[in-house]
Amino acid sequence: NAIQSLEGSMPGHWSTFNAKSLLGAALLGAGDLEASDVHLLEGFNGMIGLASEMGVEDRIWIERNIEWLATVREKKGDSVEAANWREKLEAFRSAKIVAPELRKQAALLARGGQTSEAIAMYEKAAAIPGESLDHAAVWELYARTMQWEKAVESCRLSTPAHWKGLHLYYETKAYEELRVHFQSRLRDVQMMFDPRASWMPREFVRIAGFAPLEEGDRDAVRRLAEFVASREGVPMWQLMDVGGAMYRLGEFEAWWDSLPAGSGLRAGDVNALIVAILRFQKLQDRESRELLESRIRGLEGICRADAARGDLGPNWHSYIRHMAWIREGRRVLEGGAPEVGVSRVME
């Protein structure tokens, strides 16, 4: 009755499978080998499927379950099956030692810049029975090697709202997830205007350059852009992406014209591309077209050089942003419909 109650209230839960295992052990002690075998198998199959989510203490119960299954078969006189379960027991015990060591080696490889080798090591650890992929450790490694689908899936399973992960939702066209997470984080980041930690507002200003925006986001994006632009004594590269947010707001030209000639806010390849986009939209002549094409080729050259290395490095998200702006430049040249994100959908 207790098992039935657990199955009704917590189907698929670790506690339910563990209870079946313990019942099987009790039946083994009572000599009911057939019933014991059924419950132990159900418990084992359920727990092994959840093993990667469990802690060390929980995994001990899987080990005991395997040992009980071997004992049942020994008492039944099935020496072949008993030997098979004893082998599984040794493999499971070995995996508790091997898998953590492989993940430790993978982390060292990743820190040393050997990204592909680190991925292979993490995947080797995940292939061990009862183990699974360390998604929190591997999703950025996949992103660095442009394995976008694997990267976004591991991000979803570990840190779905991470600001870097928002780039992956865009790259894989998961626009609704991008919209939901961006708006949620946008509300959070507005409270992080601590001058000692201005990197977060800055990154969200950059993300505003390609994330789907709604009318209700306008004030929040503008406040973030103004906050980043007002920062004093910060490197020029930290200011470059304010222009992308202003473009999305449809306020780039007025903002640009108000900047001093030597302002760091004027720097950067994206700003140069935006200036060329607006010039082409206004003049539609050969000179403005050639300028825009030149700016696009400049960004494409940067992206090709990054991709040719096979590892985009820790700033892999810059590659995605650059590609987003390249697509926007191409769209304007070809007169295409606005894409989700990037295009000035808020005008």
C-alpha positions in Angstrom: 0.0 0.0 0.0 2.8 2.4 0.8 4.4 1.7 -2.6 1.1 2.4 -4.4 0.6 5.6 -2.4 4.1 6.8 -3.5 3.4 5.8 -7.1 0.2 7.9 -7.0 1.7 10.9 -5.3 5.3 10.9 -6.6 5.5 8.9 -9.9 9.0 8.8 -11.3 10.5 10.2 -8.1 13.7 8.9 -6.6 11.9 8.1 -3.3 9.4 5.9 -5.1 12.1 3.8 -6.8 14.2 3.6 -3.6 11.1 2.3 -1.7 10.7 -0.4 -4.3 14.3 -1.4 -3.9 14.0 -1.6 -0.1 10.9 -3.7 -0.4 12.8 -6.0 -2.8 15.6 -6.3 -0.2 13.0 -7.2 2.5 11.4 -9.8 0.3 14.9 -11.2 -0.4 15.4 -11.6 3.3 12.1 -13.3 3.6 12.9 -15.8 0.9 10.4 -14.5 -1.7 12.9 -14.5 -4.6 10.4 -13.9 -7.5 8.7 -10.9 -5.9 12.1 -9.6 -4.7 13.4 -9.7 -8.2 10.5 -7.7 -9.6 10.8 -4.9 -7.1 14.5 -4.7 -7.2 14.5 -4.5 -11.0 11.9 -1.7 -11.0 13.8 0.1 -8.3 17.1 -0.2 -10.2 15.8 0.9 -13.6 14.2 3.9 -12.0 17.1 5.0 -9.9 19.7 4.4 -12.6 17.7 6.8 -14.8 18.0 9.5 -12.2 21.5 8.7 -11.0 23.1 11.8 -12.7 20.8 14.0 -10.7 21.5 12.4 -7.3 24.2 13.0 -4.7 26.9 10.5 -3.5 24.7 9.2 -0.7 21.8 8.4 -3.1 24.1 6.6 -5.5 25.1 4.2 -2.6 21.5 2.8 -2.8 22.0 2.0 -6.5 25.1 0.1 -5.6 23.3 -1.9 -2.9 20.4 -2.6 -5.3 22.8 -4.1 -7.8 24.3 -6.3 -5.1 20.9 -7.5 -4.0 20.0 -8.3 -7.6 23.2 -10.4 -7.9 22.3 -12.2 -4.6 18.8 -13.0 -5.8 20.2 -14.7 -8.9 22.8 -16.6 -6.9 20.0 -17.9 -4.6 18.0 -18.8 -7.7 21.0 -20.8 -9.0 21.4 -18.6 -12.1 25.2 -18.3 -12.0 25.5 -16.5 -15.4 23.1 -13.7 -14.6 24.6 -13.5 -11.1 28.0 -13.0 -12.7 26.6 -10.3 -15.0 25.2 -8.3 -12.1 28.5 -8.7 -10.2 30.3 -7.2 -13.2 27.8 -4.3 -13.2 28.5 -3.8 -9.5 32.2 -3.5 -10.1 31.7 -1.2 -13.1 29.4 1.0 -11.0 31.9 1.2 -8.2 34.7 2.0 -10.7 32.6 4.8 -12.3 32.4 6.6 -9.0 36.1 7.0 -9.1 36.7 7.3 -12.9 34.0 9.9 -13.8 35.0 12.6 -11.3 38.7 12.2 -12.4 37.7 12.5 -16.1 35.7 15.7 -15.3 38.7 17.1 -13.4 41.0 16.5 -16.4 38.4 18.1 -18.7 38.3 21.2 -16.5 42.1 21.4 -16.6 42.0 21.1 -20.4 39.4 23.8 -20.7 41.4 26.2 -18.6 44.4 25.5 -20.8 42.5 26.5 -23.9 42.2 22.9 -25.2 38.5 23.3 -25.8 37.8 20.3 -28.2 39.9 18.0 -26.0 38.0 19.2 -22.9 34.6 18.5 -24.6 35.7 15.0 -25.5 36.8 14.3 -21.9 33.4 15.5 -20.5 31.6 13.4 -23.1 33.7 10.4 -22.1 32.7 10.8 -18.5 29.1 11.1 -19.5 29.3 7.8 -21.4 30.0 5.9 -18.2 26.8 4.0 -17.0 25.0 6.1 -14.4 26.7 9.3 -15.4 25.5 12.2 -17.5 27.0 15.3 -19.2 28.1 18.1 -16.9 25.9 20.7 -18.8 27.0 23.6 -16.6 30.6 23.0 -17.4 30.3 22.2 -21.1 27.7 24.6 -22.6 30.2 27.4 -23.2 32.7 25.0 -24.6 30.2 23.9 -27.2 29.5 27.6 -27.9 33.2 28.3 -28.3 33.4 25.6 -31.0 30.2 26.8 -32.7 28.2 23.7 -31.8 25.2 25.9 -31.3 22.4 23.3 -30.8 24.4 21.4 -28.2 25.4 24.6 -26.5 21.8 25.9 -26.2 20.5 22.5 -25.0 23.2 22.3 -22.3 22.5 25.9 -21.3 18.8 25.2 -21.0 19.6 22.3 -18.7 22.0 24.2 -16.5 21.7 28.0 -16.5 18.8 28.9 -18.8 18.7 32.6 -18.0 22.5 33.2 -18.2 23.1 36.5 -20.1 25.6 34.7 -22.4 23.0 32.0 -23.1 20.6 34.6 -24.5 23.0 34.8 -27.5 22.4 31.1 -28.1 18.6 31.5 -28.1 19.1 34.1 -30.8 21.6 32.1 -32.8 19.3 29.0 -32.8 16.2 31.1 -33.5 14.6 30.3 -30.2 13.1 33.8 -30.2 10.3 33.2 -27.7 12.8 31.9 -25.1 15.0 34.8 -25.8 12.2 37.3 -25.3 11.0 35.7 -22.1 14.5 35.5 -20.5 15.6 38.9 -21.7 12.5 40.6 -20.3 12.9 38.8 -17.0 16.6 39.7 -16.7 16.0 43.2 -17.9 13.8 43.8 -14.9 16.5 42.4 -12.6 19.4 44.3 -14.2 17.8 47.7 -13.7 18.5 47.2 -10.0 22.2 46.6 -10.6 23.3 50.1 -11.2 26.2 49.8 -8.7 29.2 51.7 -10.2 31.4 48.9 -8.9 29.5 46.3 -11.0 28.5 48.1 -14.2 29.4 45.2 -16.4 25.9 43.7 -16.2 24.0 46.7 -17.5 26.6 47.0 -20.2 26.1 43.4 -21.4 22.4 43.9 -21.4 22.7 47.0 -23.5 24.7 44.9 -26.0 22.0 42.1 -25.9 19.4 44.8 -26.6 21.0 45.1 -30.0 19.5 41.8 -31.1 16.9 40.7 -28.6 13.1 40.9 -29.5 11.9 44.2 -27.9 8.4 45.3 -27.0 7.1 48.7 -26.4 7.2 48.2 -22.7 10.9 47.6 -22.9 11.7 51.0 -24.3 12.3 52.9 -21.1 14.3 50.1 -19.5 16.6 49.8 -22.5 17.0 53.6 -22.7 17.9 53.8 -19.0 20.5 51.1 -19.3 22.0 52.8 -22.3 22.1 56.1 -20.6 23.7 54.5 -17.5 26.4 52.8 -19.5 27.1 56.0 -21.6 27.4 58.1 -18.4 30.1 55.9 -16.9 33.4 57.7 -16.5 36.9 56.3 -16.6 35.9 53.0 -18.3 37.7 51.6 -21.3 36.4 52.7 -24.7 35.4 49.1 -25.7 32.9 49.1 -22.9 31.0 52.0 -24.5 30.8 50.8 -28.1 27.5 48.9 -28.0 25.4 51.7 -26.7 24.8 52.6 -30.4 23.1 49.3 -31.1 20.5 49.9 -28.4 19.9 53.4 -29.7 19.4 52.0 -33.2 16.8 49.6 -31.8 15.0 52.5 -30.2 15.0 54.4 -33.4 16.9 57.2 -31.8 20.4 56.6 -33.1 20.7 59.6 -35.4 19.8 62.2 -32.8 21.9 60.5 -30.2 24.9 60.2 -32.6 24.7 63.9 -33.6 24.7 64.9 -29.9 28.1 63.2 -29.2 31.4 65.1 -29.1 33.7 64.2 -32.0 36.1 62.3 -29.9 33.6 60.4 -27.8 34.3 56.7 -27.1 30.7 56.1 -27.8 31.4 56.7 -31.4 34.0 53.9 -31.6 33.5 50.3 -32.8 32.6 48.3 -36.0 28.9 48.1 -35.1 28.5 51.8 -34.8 30.3 52.3 -38.1 27.9 49.8 -39.7 24.9 51.5 -38.3 26.0 54.9 -39.6 26.4 53.2 -43.1 23.0 51.6 -42.8 21.3 54.9 -42.0 23.2 56.7 -44.7 22.2 54.1 -47.3 18.5 54.2 -46.2 18.5 58.0 -46.6 20.5 58.4 -49.9 20.1 55.1 -51.7 23.0 56.0 -54.1 26.0 54.0 -55.3 28.4 55.7 -52.9 26.3 54.9 -49.8 25.8 51.3 -51.0 29.5 50.8 -51.4 30.1 52.2 -48.0 27.6 49.8 -46.4 29.0 46.9 -48.4 32.5 47.8 -47.2 31.4 47.9 -43.5 29.7 44.5 -43.9 32.8 43.0 -45.4 34.8 44.4 -42.5 32.7 42.6 -39.9 32.6 39.5 -42.0 36.4 39.5 -42.1 36.5 39.6 -38.3 34.0 36.7 -38.0 35.8 34.6 -40.6 39.1 35.0 -38.8 37.5 34.0 -35.5 35.7 31.0 -37.0 38.9 29.8 -38.8 40.6 29.2 -35.5 38.0 26.6 -34.6 37.7 28.1 -31.1 36.0 31.5 -30.7 37.4 31.8 -27.2 35.8 33.1 -24.0 34.2 36.0 -25.9 32.3 33.7 -28.3 29.2 35.7 -27.9 30.8 38.7 -29.7 30.8 36.5 -32.8 27.0 36.0 -32.6 26.4 39.7 -32.1 28.6 40.6 -35.1 26.8 38.0 -37.3 23.5 39.6 -36.2 24.6 43.0 -37.4 26.0 41.5 -40.6 22.5 40.1 -41.3 20.9 43.4 -40.6 23.2 45.2 -43.0 22.4 42.6 -45.7 18.7 42.9 -45.0 18.9 46.7 -45.5 20.9 46.3 -48.7 18.4 43.8 -50.1 15.3 45.6 -48.8 14.1 42.5 -46.9 11.6 42.3 -44.1 12.8 43.0 -40.5 14.2 40.0 -38.7 13.2 39.2 -35.2 15.6 41.3 -33.2 18.2 43.8 -34.6 15.9 45.5 -37.0 14.3 48.7 -35.7 11.1 47.1 -34.8 10.3 49.8 -32.2 9.9 52.7 -34.6 
